Amino acid sequence: METTTIDEVRALEARHVLQTYKRSPVTFVRGQGVRLYDADGREYLDLLSGIGVASLGHAHPGLARAIADQAQTLIHTSNLFYHPLQGQLAERLARLSGLPRAFFCNSGTEAVEACLKFARRYWHARGEPRAEFIAFENSFHGRTFGALSVTSNEHYRAPFEPLVPGVRFVPVHDPKALLAAVSRSTAAIIAEPIQGEGGVRPLTQAFASAITEAASNTGALIIADEVQSGLGRTGYPFYAPVLGLHPDLISIGKALGGGVAVGAALVSQKVADTIAFGDHGSTYGGNLLACRAALCFLDELDTGGLLGRVSRVGDHLERGLRAMAARHPLIKEVRGAGLIWGLQLTRDAAPVIKEGLARGVIVNRTAETVVRLLPPLVITEPEIDEALGRLDAALGAVGADE
Ligand SMILES: Cc1ncc(COP(=O)(O)O)c(C=O)c1O
């Protein structure tokens, strides 16, 4: 059955879809590059890319061809057997990250979950079981029990407690508190190099070196959650090394499949050496379709020159945002890198998102007062100018007061 009007779509969802998402009243039916089209044929510039997922934009011809070809050849066989693509993808990710081994899963939260389990497994194998994790205030790592347990936001946590025990939250940019909290009971320290859901807040290099110091004092492993900040988003393959942070484990997801669900935990050899057959698994993890999509994305990122472009267009976006901040007193701060940016407002960001939608630009609200931008990595400078023009009008319509 074809349901196209917003009213029909809403009524059907209201009856049958579990109401966990508060959606904006738009129904998208088609996309092309950085543009999305709703059921009435209205066009929108997408500065969010499905929360950092549609890395190659919408309906990317190369990705569409690769997925179609793979679907007509073989989609899934399970991890009971070999297929030709998983090793290729793991090798590419090893070259990009410096971590030699990959475990494939289907989402960011699963990638975090795998990293937490592998960290505990590492200490168990060494005959020194360490149960504790150090995480940061304002963090977001996902919604499954392990990932939720290292996520700080009470709103997400409270209805599901008790969570995994042994997690301590430390304020970001407080090296003293961090050094006091990390001990020889700490299995791992988990950090987002840029806190995304927490309001697009990059860690400082000084705090990253405190993480390194705390880890080397105690042997605690470092997990960098690069689900949002990784894979070219900042103009670098990963943001942790830019901060001088060298993690033992990295979680990735979002951009990797360009919209096909795929995530991975990347691990160092010393951690990999402690993992045995059967320790972890996923039925779908790293199937042919997911690996083919991810390989297509990495081709564009590496050989296709996307990575170099992100820095250039990212600079252009930053200049545009700073100019906008100078015009609008409701923007208190501009934070980010490459193509991940947050506009810290003096007030709730919700009306800006709404006014943006009405003017054909998609951004989202995070940490209540932040407008977040995560455009497709293929966005061009003229598209940025056009989108910022619409965002500028939305900010103007909202004004500084509640
Ligand atoms: C840093 C980080 N980790 C983990 C996740 C969870 O990813 P997913 O929603 O794919 O499970 C997110 C999602 O926003 C994220 O930003």
The ligand as an SDF file (V2000), in Angstrom:
LIG
                    3D

 16 16  0  0  0  0  0  0  0  0999 V2000
   29.7330    8.6540   19.6680 C   0  0  0  0  0  0  0  0  0  0  0  0
   28.5870    7.7240   19.4360 C   0  0  0  0  0  0  0  0  0  0  0  0
   28.6920    6.4440   19.8360 N   0  0  0  0  0  0  0  0  0  0  0  0
   27.7010    5.5630   19.6350 C   0  0  0  0  0  0  0  0  0  0  0  0
   26.5240    5.9380   19.0310 C   0  0  0  0  0  0  0  0  0  0  0  0
   25.4250    4.9390   18.8310 C   0  0  0  0  0  0  0  0  0  0  0  0
   25.3170    4.6060   17.4800 O   0  0  0  0  0  0  0  0  0  0  0  0
   24.0100    3.8620   16.9360 P   0  0  0  0  0  0  0  0  0  0  0  0
   22.8760    4.8120   17.0450 O   0  0  0  0  0  0  0  0  0  0  0  0
   24.3770    3.5070   15.5120 O   0  0  0  0  0  0  0  0  0  0  0  0
   23.8210    2.6450   17.7670 O   0  0  0  0  0  0  0  0  0  0  0  0
   26.3690    7.2580   18.5970 C   0  0  0  0  0  0  0  0  0  0  0  0
   25.1130    7.7040   17.9640 C   0  0  0  0  0  0  0  0  0  0  0  0
   24.8120    8.8460   17.8330 O   0  0  0  0  0  0  0  0  0  0  0  0
   27.4280    8.1730   18.8020 C   0  0  0  0  0  0  0  0  0  0  0  0
   27.3380    9.4530   18.4190 O   0  0  0  0  0  0  0  0  0  0  0  0
  1  2  1  0
  2  3  1  0
  2 15  2  0
  3  4  2  0
  4  5  1  0
  5  6  1  0
  5 12  2  0
  6  7  1  0
  7  8  1  0
  8  9  2  0
  8 10  1  0
  8 11  1  0
 12 13  1  0
 12 15  1  0
 13 14  2  0
 15 16  1  0
M  END
$$$$
